[in-house]
Amino acid sequence: MCDNMSVSNKQAKLEILERIEADTISTTESLSILESYANDEDSYIRSVAAKILIDFADMEQGERLLRILINDSDYLVRTEAADSLSCSNSMEVVDLLKKHAKTDKTGMVRGYAIVSLGDIAQRLGIQKDISEFLTPLIHKETVIFTQINLAEALYRLNNDEKHLKKLLAYLDTRIYQNRCAVINSLSPLIGEHNKALIVGAVVLRKKVESVYAVLSAIDEFLLLHG
C-alpha cells in the first residue's frame, strides 16, 4: 500500500512538472512548486525540477534554486542544474560553474559546467577570461565526455582550429555515446570557413560506423549540412 502511494505521489509530481514545462501554470505558481520540488526527497524529482528551471534561470528565484541544486548530492541533479545555468547572466554563477568545471567529482557535471561557461562567456563578452580558465583543464581532464565538451567550448570561445580538430578526432572514440556527443555538438559550430573540414570528418566516420544511434545522428547532421 505504501509503495503504491509513493509511486502515485511521484507520478502526480511528474505530471505537475510536465504542466510547468508546457507553460500551463503561472510563473509565480510554477516557481513556488519548483521551490518545493527542489527539496524533494526523490532525486529524480529534483533532477526534473533542475531541468525545467532552465526556463527560469534568468530570474532571481530560479537562479537561486539552481545554485542550490548544482551542489546536490546526486550527480544527475548537479548535471541538470549545470546545464540549466547556461541561461544565467550572473558572474556569481560563472564562479560557481568554474568551481564545478574544475573540481566536481563527476565528469558529466564538469562537462555541462564547461559548456554552460562557454554559453555565458559569449553572451557576456568574457570569452578571453573563460578561455584562459578552461585551457589548463585540457591537461588535467581524464574523462572523454568532458574532454569533448572542453574542445567544443574552447573552439567556440577562440575559434582556434586546433580545438576543432581535437573535437573531430573524438569521432573515433570507443564509446558510442561520446561519438554521438561529438556529432550533436557540431551544428552550432559549422560555418563556411570550416564546413569542408567538419563535413569531411563526419562523412569519413559514417563509412566505418556501425551503431544505429550514431548513424542516425550523422544522417540528421548531413541532411542539414551535407
C-alpha positions in Angstrom: 0.0 0.0 0.0 2.7 2.5 1.0 4.8 1.7 -2.1 1.8 2.2 -4.3 1.0 5.5 -2.6 4.6 6.6 -3.1 4.6 5.7 -6.8 1.3 7.5 -7.2 2.6 10.6 -5.4 5.7 10.7 -7.6 3.7 10.3 -10.8 1.4 13.2 -9.7 4.5 15.4 -9.1 5.9 14.5 -12.6 2.6 15.4 -14.2 2.7 18.8 -12.4 6.2 19.3 -13.7 5.0 18.5 -17.2 2.4 21.2 -16.9 5.0 23.7 -15.8 7.2 22.7 -18.8 4.2 23.1 -21.1 3.6 26.6 -19.6 0.1 25.9 -18.4 0.8 27.1 -14.8 1.6 30.7 -14.0 5.2 31.8 -13.4 4.5 32.6 -9.7 2.9 29.2 -9.0 5.5 27.4 -11.1 8.3 28.8 -9.1 6.6 28.0 -5.8 6.2 24.4 -6.9 9.8 24.2 -8.1 11.0 25.6 -4.8 9.3 22.7 -3.1 10.4 20.0 -5.6 14.0 21.3 -5.5 14.0 19.9 -1.9 12.1 16.7 -2.6 13.4 13.5 -1.1 13.3 11.8 -4.5 16.5 12.7 -6.5 14.6 12.1 -9.8 12.0 14.8 -8.9 14.9 17.1 -8.0 16.6 16.4 -11.4 13.5 17.1 -13.4 12.9 20.3 -11.4 16.5 21.3 -12.2 16.0 20.6 -15.9 12.8 22.7 -16.1 14.4 25.6 -14.2 16.3 26.4 -17.4 13.2 28.4 -18.3 13.5 30.4 -15.0 17.3 30.7 -14.8 17.3 34.4 -15.7 15.0 35.1 -12.7 16.4 35.7 -9.2 14.4 32.8 -7.6 15.1 30.4 -10.4 18.8 31.1 -10.3 18.9 30.7 -6.6 17.3 27.3 -6.8 19.8 26.2 -9.4 22.7 27.4 -7.3 21.4 25.1 -4.6 20.8 22.1 -6.9 24.2 22.3 -8.5 25.6 21.3 -5.1 23.1 18.4 -4.7 24.4 15.0 -3.5 23.1 13.3 -6.7 25.2 13.8 -9.8 22.3 13.7 -12.2 20.7 16.6 -10.3 24.0 18.5 -10.5 24.3 17.7 -14.2 20.8 19.2 -14.9 21.5 22.2 -12.8 24.8 22.9 -14.5 23.1 22.6 -17.9 20.2 24.9 -16.9 22.6 27.6 -15.5 23.7 28.2 -19.1 20.9 30.7 -19.4 22.2 32.8 -16.4 23.8 36.2 -16.8 25.3 36.3 -13.3 29.0 36.5 -12.5 28.2 34.6 -9.3 27.0 31.7 -11.4 30.2 32.0 -13.6 32.3 31.5 -10.4 30.1 28.6 -9.3 30.4 26.9 -12.7 34.1 27.4 -12.7 34.3 25.5 -9.4 32.3 22.6 -10.7 34.1 22.5 -14.1 37.4 22.1 -12.2 36.6 20.1 -9.1 33.2 18.2 -9.4 33.9 14.5 -8.8 31.7 13.5 -11.8 32.9 14.1 -15.4 29.4 14.6 -16.7 28.8 17.5 -14.3 32.2 19.0 -15.2 31.3 18.7 -18.9 28.0 20.5 -18.6 29.5 23.2 -16.4 32.1 23.8 -19.1 29.5 24.0 -21.9 27.5 26.5 -19.8 30.5 28.6 -19.1 31.0 28.8 -22.9 27.4 29.9 -23.4 27.6 32.6 -20.7 31.0 33.8 -21.8 29.7 34.5 -25.3 26.7 36.3 -24.0 28.6 38.4 -21.5 31.6 39.1 -23.7 34.1 37.4 -21.3 35.4 34.8 -23.8 39.1 35.6 -23.0 38.6 35.1 -19.3 36.8 31.8 -19.7 39.1 30.5 -22.4 42.1 31.2 -20.1 40.3 29.4 -17.3 39.5 26.3 -19.4 42.7 25.9 -21.3 44.7 24.4 -18.4 42.0 21.8 -17.8 42.9 20.2 -21.1 46.0 18.6 -19.5 44.1 17.5 -16.4 40.8 16.1 -17.6 40.7 12.3 -17.9 37.0 11.7 -18.9 36.5 11.6 -22.6 33.0 13.1 -22.5 34.4 16.1 -20.6 37.3 16.4 -22.9 34.8 16.6 -25.8 33.0 19.5 -24.0 36.3 21.2 -23.4 37.3 21.1 -27.1 33.8 22.3 -28.1 33.8 25.2 -25.7 37.3 26.3 -26.4 36.7 26.3 -30.2 33.6 28.4 -29.7 35.5 30.9 -27.5 38.6 31.5 -29.6 37.9 29.9 -33.0 41.3 28.1 -32.9 41.2 25.3 -35.4 43.3 23.0 -33.2 40.4 22.7 -30.8 38.1 21.8 -33.7 40.5 19.2 -35.0 40.7 17.8 -31.5 36.9 17.7 -31.2 36.6 15.9 -34.6 39.3 13.3 -33.5 36.8 12.2 -30.9 34.6 10.8 -33.7 36.8 7.7 -33.4 36.5 7.3 -29.7 35.4 3.9 -28.5 32.2 4.6 -26.6 29.3 5.3 -29.0 27.6 7.8 -26.7 30.7 10.0 -26.9 30.7 9.8 -30.7 27.0 10.9 -30.6 28.0 13.8 -28.3 30.6 15.0 -30.9 28.1 14.8 -33.7 25.5 16.7 -31.7 28.0 19.4 -30.8 28.8 20.3 -34.4 25.8 22.1 -35.9 26.3 25.2 -33.8 29.9 25.3 -34.8 29.7 24.9 -38.6 30.2 27.8 -41.0 31.5 28.4 -44.4 35.1 28.7 -43.0 35.0 25.2 -41.5 32.3 23.3 -43.3 34.6 21.3 -45.6 36.6 20.1 -42.6 33.6 19.2 -40.4 31.5 17.6 -43.1 34.5 15.6 -44.4 35.3 14.2 -41.0 31.6 13.2 -40.4 31.4 11.5 -43.8 34.6 9.5 -43.0 33.1 8.4 -39.7 29.9 7.3 -41.5 31.9 4.9 -43.7 33.1 2.9 -40.7 30.2 3.5 -38.2 28.1 0.5 -37.2 26.0 1.8 -34.2 22.5 2.9 -35.2 22.3 5.8 -32.8 25.5 7.3 -34.2 24.5 6.7 -37.8 21.1 8.3 -37.1 22.8 11.4 -35.7 25.2 11.5 -38.6 22.4 11.3 -41.2 20.5 14.0 -39.4 23.6 16.2 -39.4 24.4 15.6 -43.1 20.8 16.3 -44.0 21.2 19.8 -42.6 24.8 20.4 -43.6 26.0 17.8 -46.2 
